[in-house]
Amino acid sequence: MVGLTAAILAGGQSRRMGTDKALVVFQGKALVTHVIERLRLLPGDQIFVISRHRDQYPMLDIPVYPDIISDLGPIGGLCTALKLANHDQVIVVGCDMPFINPMLIMKLLEAQKVQEAQLEAQCDAVVPRWRGKSQPLHAVYHRDSLPKIESALTAGTRRLQDLLDQLHTHWMDEAEYTPLEVDGLAFTNLNAPVDLERAASHLTEMR
């Protein structure tokens, strides 16, 4: 197996959904199960979930870990993912994104390697953009970027976007991944019951 880590962030409070988003049933399976199945299409050998509710995931056959530093939102989850990673390349995705695109993730992984070879320096993150909006929870990070992230936290950074602006980040715009036929569905977050209905309706229309 290729040395590759994938972390699923499920640490949110799920206020809009009204219950733990990761366990909400969509198309017959929990959202987090959809994410796991897609990540397993990648040639990695480490997948885990990060959640404050570890006891709610007994059905999963992968590890579930709590945030090492709590109440920091996605940045806290990212720090935990990098601390627990066995490998340099770390995929970080949200638990409420059942349409993550394995081909796009492979493109991100490739881009990280290319950036490092060209610049002879560590590429901390490769983050796709969709219609100008960054997608940091469908992205690839370098395990050794953790000290920079911890320094940013000490300095008061709390927004993931602000953090990425401080790291060596390669922003992948649509033109780079258009040949993969990736659309906005890959970055869809199902945050509320109405999002589940819209996504199901969209899938029905595609069939």
Stockholm file with secondary structure:
# STOCKHOLM 1.0

chainA/1-207         MVGLTAAILAGGQSRRMGTDKALVVFQGKALVTHVIERLRLLPGDQIFVISRHRDQYPMLDIPVYPDIISDLGPIGGLCTALKLANHDQVIVVGCDMPFINPMLIMKLLEAQKVQEAQLEAQCDAVVPRWRGKSQPLHAVYHRDSLPKIESALTAGTRRLQDLLDQLHTHWMDEAEYTPLEVDGLAFTNLNAPVDLERAASHLTEMR
#=GR chainA/1-207 SS CCCCEEEEECCSCCTTTSSCGGGCEETTEEHHHHHHHHHTTSSCSEEEEECSCGGGCTTCSSCEECCSSCSCTHHHHHHHHHHHCSSSEEEEEETTCTTCCHHHHHHHHHHHHHHHHHHTSCCCEEEEEETTEECTTEEEEEGGGHHHHHHHHHTTCCCHHHHHHHSCEEEECHHHHGGGTCCGGGGCCCCSHHHHHHHHHHHHHHC
#=GC SS_cons         CCCCEEEEECCSCCTTTSSCGGGCEETTEEHHHHHHHHHTTSSCSEEEEECSCGGGCTTCSSCEECCSSCSCTHHHHHHHHHHHCSSSEEEEEETTCTTCCHHHHHHHHHHHHHHHHHHTSCCCEEEEEETTEECTTEEEEEGGGHHHHHHHHHTTCCCHHHHHHHSCEEEECHHHHGGGTCCGGGGCCCCSHHHHHHHHHHHHHHC
//
